[in-house]
Amino acid sequence: MTAVLERIGFVFLHMFEETGLWFRMLGQTFRWTFRRPFEGLEWLRQMVRLGIDSIPVVVLTSLFTGAVLALQTYIGFRRVHAENFVGSVVALAMLRELAPVLVALMVTGRVGSSMAAEIGTMRVTEQLDALQALATEPVQYLFVPRVIAGLVMLPLLTILGDALGIYGGYLVAVKLMDANPVIYQQNTFQFLSMNDLWSGVIKSAFFGLILTLTGCVRGYYTSGGAEGVGRSTTAAVVEASLIILLADFFLTKLLF
């Protein structure tokens, strides 16, 4: 029994240590963001890598999510003769919840893992030590451009996901299920407000911060050679995904 309690205690201590480490690196990243030199070209490169290169996966994810949601909702609502409200449900669900979370999770799997692997490889090959020897701060050079890219590009990807999800729902409801296109379009925007859009954008900005910083932190504290890089990559994806889902609950509570 004692051994079990000790193991549980070690798990909680490790969790608190990792949380403190994450917030410490967040503070350092924020501090170095406003110090010269500003690596504008590196910021743009990371924005292209995180934003532009992620468009195909966001298009497929959002389009089919809206389509599946419309299909399931239409079938269910038809039982109570409420098919006209399918557009409202799809639009509200995509703007408030589905687009921000799903886009963040897909970008985490695609970009967060690569950030951890890249920085982790630099750690085990002593390139980070070389940067410090050349009087270059690794946090400013590696963390700041990636975090800025996450804060800027993920809200834009989420807006794209909103539009594609609503369009996917329209295609299924109108073209496949023979819903009235005029009524569907009217009901899609009838119950929406700007708060629905902005809440998703605010969420996605936080998610962009979470996924980029988690990937950078996991990579920065990599140890154990090539095997350690693999562990850091896996940990970055798992931890960022869990934090995103946890933060989503509290952000929803605050915003609504």
C-alpha angles and dihedrals in degrees: 000000000000091000091052092051091048090052091050090049091051090051092053093045090051090049092051091047092051091048092051091047091051093052092045091055089045089057092048092048091051091048095049093046092077098044127095139283098057110203097213096167092050090050090054092046092054091046090055091046095049100032114025096035091050095056096094094055091044091050093052095042096048097041095052093040091057090044095051092044091052092047095051094041093049092051091049097043092048088069090064096033093249099124091128091071096058092096092053092051093048094047095047093045094049096046098042104035125350102054097047095045099040094044090049093049093048093048089047091056093045105036107015091059093049091050091053092046093047097048091038090055089050089052097051092044090050094241090131089056088051090053091053090047088056090053092252116138108227093208092056094042099042110018104040099056092047095047092047089051091052093049093049105035104039094064089051091050089049092053088051089050091051092055094045093047092052090046091049090052090049092052093052097041097043105029100033106027096033096236118169105268095208095050091043093054093046093050092044092067100023097090099032125108134183089255089066091056096042094047090058092046092050091048092050092052090056090046090051090054091048098049096044097044093045091051092049094047093048090050094044093056096044118139136169104059123259092345090054090053089056092049092049092050092052092044091050093055095043096044095044092049093050093046090049092053092046093047090047091064095051094042090051089051091051098043097046 
